[in-house]
Amino acid sequence: MAAPHKKARLNLNLLYPQGLPEKIYLKFLKWLLNYGKFILIAVEVVVIGAFLARFTLDAQEAELTQKIDNQIPYIQSLKDDEVLIRRTQFKLTEVKKAFDTNPDWKNILNQLSQQIPLGITLQSLNLDQSGSDPSEKTEGLSFRITGQSLSNNDLAVLLGGLKKDSNFKNISLTNISFDQGVIIFTIVGEVISK
């Protein structure tokens, strides 16, 4: 028969380390020696890759510089055209500004002429834009009509028509005189801005 098997007891205490504990700098040194070489190799690969990429980037930069240098004479040849275009744009801007700040003379004169009867002869028509705000086209635009008429009725039609017209305001007969059967008059008023 076989001899009875004795169980061996092993006492293991996990709370107290066996041997001397390693210092932290020694652990770091071992880690650096084991894994640091891989880090060093990776850094060297990146540096060599950047060094090689520099050659391709330098070649691309030289190519682009050459293309730009080739186009400089063409661009310089367009300098006169650019000056002409800028001058034209400036003129167009000035024309637009003048158009925007001035009243619509054509419509104003058309509105006045529609109110004048056939029996009235104009001696003068003065339009004054003094005191006008440049942002408003006809703000502050006043007019002065000097004329003559053979009939009181024509003068009354003119005054009545101007007063009834919504395009005019402050219409008044400022001067009236008679000379050899002809009525000489002066009418002043203002154009309403729209």
Buried (B, 14 or more C-beta within 10 A) or exposed (E): EEEEEEEEEEEEEEEEEEEEEEEEEEEEEEEEEEEEEEEEEEEEEEEEEEEEEEEEEEEEEEEEEEEEEEEEEEEEEEEEEEEEEEEEEEEEEEEEEEEEBBBBEEEBEEBBEEBBBEBBEEEEBEBEBEEBEEEEBBBBBBBBBBBBBEEEEBBEBBBEBBBEBEBBEEBEBEEEEEEEEEBBBBBBBBBBBE
